[in-house]
Amino acid sequence: MDVRTYLNRIEYTGPGKPSATALRELHRQHLFTIPFENLDIALGNPIRLSLPLLYQKIIVQRRGGFCYELNGLFAALLTELGYFVQMLSARVRHQGDGFGPDFDHMLLKVDLDEPWLADVGFGESFLNPLPFHAGGSETSNAHHYFLMQDGDEWQLMRSDKDGEVALYRFRDVPRQLSDYERMCEFHQSSADSHFTQNRVCTRATPTGRVTLSGMRLIVTHDGARTESQLCGELEVSRCLRDHFGIDFGPAMDISALCS
């Protein structure tokens, strides 16, 4: 890993010494510059949890990824910068009731003078790391996120005008990147995975979010939402380049993203 190239990729110009202030800025810049996306699944490109491959894809090729890729690589960056980081396993809430299995999602615990919860791989979520204690919270773009403890499990909660909901549950148990390989394979190959059913590319902005969902471009800005329908490969290619910095080039067949 070339740390300077990674920091340039996320447009980070803050201090290098580990601190809560630096961690917040690194976290925000990661969310603002590197999209959460599952395009490789639709394109038939296998996702492998190898740090050199993740670095090549996300930093060199200027792509995004899903949780295992984004948080896995972010953990490696923070470690290089001198932070003490642990990977945690979460069970994501289903559309109906209940939660998924262990290793359904990866998030990070970062220990400084106090512990912090970091997550740059969940799509729409908190912009700043959360203090890792019961009630640790922050408000991002009209959503209030906070932590609750339930026995030996923690819950990430979101509260807004539509009510309160648990987004995922997790235990404070350290994991390693290889522990997520089975679920990474499941999410890119199983018909039961929502990642094989829907194509998404989404990125936080300082005032909201921009999302490509299927053939729909959705932009939120200061609470106002606009939606437009894209038509054909040219518009999808232009959208990915202009809004997410992803340029597949004219030789790449992206028809699978437009079906």
Secondary structure by P-SEA (a helix, b strand, c coil): ccaaaaaaaacccccccccaaaaaaaaaaaaaccccccccccccbbbbccaaaaaaacccccccccaaaaaaaaaaaaaaaccbbbbbbbbbbcccccccccccbbbbbbbccbbbbbbccccccccccccccccccccccccccbbbbcccbbbbccccccbbbbcccccccccccccaaaaaaaaacccccccccccbbbbbcccccccccccbbbbbcccbbbbbbbccaaaaaaaaaaccccccccccccccccc
